[in-house]
Amino acid sequence: MKKSKLKIIVPLVAVFLIAAIVAGVLIFPVKKASDSKLFSYVSDKQDAVEFGENFKEAMKTTYASFFYDEATSAVAVSTGDSVFNSFSASAAGGKNASIINVSLRDENGNAYIMNSTDNSVAFDSFEISAEKNKLSFKFSLFADEKSARDKGNGSALATIPVVFSLVNGAFKVSVNTSEIKCSDGICVEKISLLPGLFSVDIPEENMAYTVPDGSGAEILLDVVTEEELAKTFYVYGSDVAFEEYSAGANLPCFSFFNGKALNSVVIDGGDALSQITVKRNKNGGGMLYNTFVVTSFGKVNGELLRGETYEGELSQLYYIDDDNGSDYNQLASVVRDLLIEKQYLPSEFSGEFADLPFFVNVIGSYNGKSESVYTTFENSAEIVALLKSRGVRSTALRFSGGLTDGISEDNKKKYKLNKNLGDVNDYNEFCNIAIENNGSAWLDINLMSTPAKEGAFGYKLNGRISDLLGGAVSKSSSLGYNKVYSNISSAYKFMDNFENSNVCLNDASFLLYTDVDSGIGRQTALNSLRDKLEALGVSGGIMLDSPAVYLMNSADAVFDMPETSSLEKLEGVSSVPLLQMVLHGSVCYGTSSVNLSDNPTDAILKAVEFGAAPSFTFTYSDGGDLDYGPYASQVAKFYSDVKKIMPLMDMQITNHEKVVSGVYKVVYDYSKTVYVNYNPSVVEVDGILISAKDYVII
């Protein structure tokens, strides 16, 4: 077997401190964060160990073998050509890698970071039990209180089990948190499993990380950048309760492409607790790993608060493939299968749309007052009828700002239609006209926010529309989670007043909301919100403003899918349609608003490339960029441009690649191929001529 020179190196404390995600139940207040202390422990017992003859093979897949070292508990994955192991160059230099890195906290908020050297970490001992296709490890931090006191640790004792197994062709690493044992007053705050496995010091050519940011991002590690990259993605959305934000639309996965070896990780247990961190150093090298937040800690009003401790399985699946495939294509495939298995994603395409719809978001009112009315219910009916007369076979019209407080309605009040837009009969008439024209109507509602008072913490709600309306929509502050539950029930009753009960969820689409005071943590919030919104969708359809992946099984459509990554402007980073490849064939989704793009023609081509329905944001009349009038004639041409992809709506995207500059190849269900040409001239690819700014289906 060829030995690899790849050395996995992780900074001493960075594994735990790069990013924090906190949520949960208020158990007890602790000292202010500024008063708490950080204790870090590094093993002083072992020298660095490189992959070699002492490693024993424990399990094997088609392309890779999993090894371990009894003397050090180090592990390694080998594909024959490449070895990925937990080798640590120097304990004295503070460069560490491990099977597991753990952060503990005590009642005073003091943190105990157990850093590792060749997996012996700061643990006093470890045990290994080997069975067929299964390895069980048990790590103990200090054997007893005397050992702890001798190290100056007080009584921070902990025993943590880690299990490796073979599951459907993947290596699985897991920790059952209910089996973790800690001394009184001590809890596990964070756990990282195999955090250094995909770290590199000096990257080889074409090494790449793929991360779930926006549509997806591919990061070429050998491309030197002037700017360091350090980013953490909170899986399944931001948590505004502790002022934490994500780039949005995150999937529970990441991958590392190295030569022929594709290494994909899918988080399948405790995924709502996950935070995926990617780092690329200024002069090359980087790291990519996931951290589970087992017990949430957060700073609220200057106080560090402890939330709930998650009791369940934390697990990651490692798919190692030596078949020279594109990383995000295969990553999308395994993520899609897992999300369907977990019932986060429907296994069949929604029957809501017989034709590819044009998604249209019309702005009714931004604050509920008569002077802010841009589109009435009657106006919306006119828009639907006009689009149908121009050849648009199906329109899904989302009405924003239809309630008493406009776009940022106050959910502490009962839901009411804005009387300046029309009454219940007017809304029903608009819905009926939409249905008669082979379309659908969706009323926009917020469930988790209320207009912010002066000095209140809030987040930007629908900032794009806010800017276009002259900043009229400012900020909204988060509601207590008990009010969120009440809002969902109120929304259910409110929509019973209408013949059409379709709703578009605005703020619920990009948050996984937690609440310390109400005892709601991330995993609890995920499960509870899914159950509640499933009930809301019984009487009508549900559209999401943006892709909240864990709600997809209850959703009929997504209005606005990200087409880029937030990292795209960095050198060596390109946006890829990872999210679209996971969702296509299960959920109907739209683009960002075509009429607000710098180049509407390219925006339509992007819809074709990403298998999306074109989206627009209109007002009936405002004389500005949102006015639908100037676009009325163009929309018919846009529809004609994209209607050829309608038969592909319920197919999975099985491959996406850039074939030449400005030309992309997209394969559906391994059978239908679409070539999209963004160039201003004809291009020949694979013997096929593609006209300028056009596409062909083979």
WOFEN-V845191 format. One record per backbone hydrogen bond with DSSP energy under -0.5 kcal/mol. CO is the residue of the C=O (numbers start at 1). NH is the residue of the N-H. Records with the same first field share a line. If there is no record, write none. Layout:
# WOFEN-V845191
CO=NH + NH
This chain:
# WOFEN-V845191
7=9
10=96
11=15
13=16 + 17
14=18
24=520
25=27
28=306
31=304
32=35 + 36
33=36
37=111
39=113
41=115
52=55
56=68
58=133
59=66
64=61
65=78
66=58 + 59
67=76
68=56 + 70
69=73
74=69
75=86
76=67
77=84
78=65
80=2
82=79 + 80
83=85
84=77
90=95
91=94
94=12 + 96
95=90
96=10
97=119
98=196
99=194
101=192
102=114
103=189 + 190
104=112
105=187
106=109
110=106
111=39 + 113
112=104 + 114
113=41 + 115
114=102
115=43
117=120
120=123
125=140
127=138
129=136
131=134
133=166
134=131
135=164
136=129
137=162
138=127
139=160
140=124 + 125 + 142
141=158
144=148
145=149
146=150
147=151
148=153
149=152
153=155 + 156
155=157
157=183
158=141
159=181
160=139
162=137
163=174
164=135
165=167 + 172
167=170
170=167 + 172
171=318
172=165
173=316
174=163
175=177 + 314
176=179
177=180
181=159
183=186
187=105 + 189
189=294 + 295
190=103
191=292
192=101 + 194
194=197
196=199
200=286
201=203
204=207
207=221 + 222
208=257
209=219
210=255
211=213 + 217
212=214
213=216
215=579
216=576
217=211 + 219
218=220 + 574
219=209 + 221
220=223
222=224
228=230
229=280
231=278
232=234
233=235 + 276
234=237
238=240 + 512
239=242 + 244
240=243
244=239
248=214
250=236
251=253
252=267
253=212
254=265
255=210
256=258 + 263
257=208
258=260 + 261
260=324
261=258 + 263
262=264 + 321
263=256
264=319
265=254
266=268 + 317
269=315
270=273
271=274
273=293
274=235
275=277 + 291
276=233
277=289
278=231
279=287
280=229
281=284
282=225
285=281
286=200
287=279
289=277
290=193
291=275
292=191 + 294
294=310
296=307
298=300 + 305
300=303
302=33
303=300 + 305
304=30
305=298
306=27 + 28
308=296 + 310
310=312
312=177
313=315
314=175
315=268 + 269
316=173
317=266 + 319
318=171 + 320
319=264 + 321
321=262
326=330
327=331
328=332
329=333
330=334
331=335
332=336
333=337
334=338
335=339
336=340
337=341
338=342
339=344 + 345
340=343
344=553
350=353
352=354
357=359
358=360 + 396
359=616
360=362 + 398
361=618
362=364 + 400
364=374 + 375
366=408
369=372
370=373
372=366
374=621
376=380
377=381
378=382
379=383
380=384
381=385
382=386
383=387
384=388
385=389
386=390
387=392
388=391
391=393
394=358
395=397 + 440
396=360 + 398
397=399 + 442
398=362 + 400
399=444
400=364
401=365
402=418
403=406
405=408
406=409
407=409
408=451
409=411
410=413
416=404
417=419
418=421 + 422
421=377
423=427
424=428
425=429
426=430
427=431
428=432
429=433
430=434
431=435
432=436
433=437
434=439
435=438
440=397
442=399 + 444
443=504
445=506
448=479
449=411
450=477
453=456
459=476
460=462
462=466
463=467
464=468
465=469
466=471 + 472
467=470
472=474
474=461
475=452
476=459
477=450
480=483 + 484
481=485
482=486
483=487
484=488
485=489
486=490
487=491
488=492
489=493
490=494
491=495
492=496
493=496
494=497
495=498
502=443
503=505 + 543
504=445 + 506
505=545
506=509
507=510
510=238
515=519 + 520
516=26 + 519
519=521
520=24 + 515
521=525
522=526
523=527
524=528
525=529
526=530
527=531
528=532
529=533
530=534
531=535
532=536
533=537
535=538
541=503
542=556 + 557
543=505
544=559
545=560
546=548
547=549
548=551
549=552
551=554 + 555
552=555
556=588
557=544
558=590
559=561
564=215
565=568
567=570
570=573
572=220
574=218
576=578
577=581
578=582
579=583
580=584
583=586 + 587
586=350
588=558
589=613
590=561
592=615
593=596
594=597
599=603
600=604
601=605
602=606
603=607
604=608
605=609
606=610
607=612
608=611
613=591
614=359
615=594
616=361
618=363
619=628
624=627
626=619
628=631 + 632
629=632
631=635
632=636
633=637
634=638
635=639
636=640
637=641
638=642
639=643
642=645
643=646
645=648
646=649
648=651
649=585
652=654 + 669
655=667
657=659 + 665
660=663
662=678
663=659 + 660
664=676
665=657
666=674
667=654 + 655
668=671 + 672
672=668
673=698
674=666
675=696
676=664 + 678
677=694
679=693
683=685 + 690
685=688
688=685
689=691
690=683
691=694
694=677
696=675
